[in-house]
Amino acid sequence: MYNFSAGPAQLPPEVLMTAKDEFLDWHGCGMSVMEMPFTSDEFNEISTKAYQDLNTLINLPENYHSLFLQGGAYAHFSLLAMNLLGKNPNADYIQTGHWSTRAINEAKRYGHINIAASSEQDGFNHIPAYHQWKLDPNAAYCHITTNETANGVQFQKIPDLDVPLVADVTSDFLTREMDISKFGLLYASAQKNIGPSGLTIVIIRDDLLDQAMDIVPAVFNYSRQAKTRVNTPSTYSVYMAGLMFSWLLKQGGIEKVEQQNSIKVQRLYQAIDNDDFYHCTVNPADRSKANICFELSNPDLSDDFLNDAKENGLLNLKGHGVRGGIRASNYNAMPLEGFDALIDFMQTFSASHAMTSLKKNIA
Ligand SMILES: Cc1ncc(COP(=O)(O)O)c(C=O)c1O
């Protein structure tokens, strides 16, 4: 079975096996991780290693903090605005699809939000060219969604801006190398490449830690959380994230998985482009390497495609509700064989339907 879900998504079997083996009794301490006080030495060891491994993986510069918070990226659409718009209410947003639109709608409650560029009129099929962005040089920040999970569009290059760049990296965090120093703040829900949903990673440059509004709840005040642990962390999720980070380090780090991810994705886009039976409407230069969205030329066959795929062990290929069609997610845990199996299936499905329509035409 291969699970192409966009999230919560497939985790590496080795990670799940370790969690299974350690579930009742972590390293002989007589407790499950789920039962440990978060102030215990045992949990402290788990949490410290998780932070260290993450910081190593992303090469975290010294003037940044990484935080393991809760709420999911959707909550942080509001929370980041509350944390960053306390002194200056103006922010730029680049609208590139479903998730950046959600981020804009939430932030609007807390400040003056300028949509500096949008591809909405074109059905979110590309990233607006940088020279067309109408940026406010005095904005508190500019927000982008590096990868639009629902629309299959991705920034291939992270822009260099004069104001702090804030990025929702939920669906491509740890799938490709990112120079953290280009960002003022990054945040990601965990359920794609990190672990259980609910856990949210926030990475913030230290000079942005004093911009919060008074109304921000203490547990979501990035500055307070950077100084000290405010509330009970989502302990089991932090443990799972830690297992994922050490798995990723064992794979050779982000550089290695990025190479693998590129190979998988190139094969799939090639299979789509080489067969008229399928098509991808996203501008080739902006196509996502994490979520490959495409359609069948005859959309009436989409349900048959999805049902047959499931029978062949290819799960969760249905596109996001806002867009429909097919979506194959290419996260770190998806092996090359999964994509090869999908491509084989697509070729067989297309050939069998081409044969059926040929027979109908002859008859
Ligand atoms: C890019 C992006 N941002 C935000 C979210 C929302 O995440 P959550 O539901 O964990 O809050 C998602 C969910 O898939 C996403 O893909």
The ligand as a Tripos MOL2 file, in Angstrom:
@<TRIPOS>MOLECULE
LIG
   16    16     1     0     0
SMALL
NO_CHARGES

@<TRIPOS>ATOM
      1 C1         -0.0300   25.0680    3.5030 C.3       1 LIG1
      2 C2         -0.9790   24.7860    4.6280 C.ar      1 LIG1
      3 N1         -1.2080   25.7420    5.5360 N.ar      1 LIG1
      4 C3         -2.0320   25.5450    6.5610 C.ar      1 LIG1
      5 C4         -2.6950   24.3460    6.7270 C.ar      1 LIG1
      6 C5         -3.6210   24.1620    7.8980 C.3       1 LIG1
      7 O1         -3.0630   23.2650    8.8080 O.3       1 LIG1
      8 P1         -3.8630   22.8140   10.1200 P.3       1 LIG1
      9 O2         -5.1520   22.2300    9.6640 O.co2     1 LIG1
     10 O3         -2.9410   21.8250   10.7600 O.co2     1 LIG1
     11 O4         -4.0580   24.0150   10.9680 O.co2     1 LIG1
     12 C6         -2.5010   23.3140    5.8150 C.ar      1 LIG1
     13 C7         -3.1950   22.0360    5.9660 C.2       1 LIG1
     14 O5         -3.0820   21.1340    5.1970 O.2       1 LIG1
     15 C8         -1.6050   23.5490    4.7330 C.ar      1 LIG1
     16 O6         -1.3760   22.5990    3.8370 O.3       1 LIG1
@<TRIPOS>BOND
     1     1     2 1
     2     2     3 ar
     3     2    15 ar
     4     3     4 ar
     5     4     5 ar
     6     5     6 1
     7     5    12 ar
     8     6     7 1
     9     7     8 1
    10     8     9 2
    11     8    10 1
    12     8    11 1
    13    12    13 1
    14    12    15 ar
    15    13    14 2
    16    15    16 1
@<TRIPOS>SUBSTRUCTURE
     1 LIG1         1 GROUP 0 **** ****
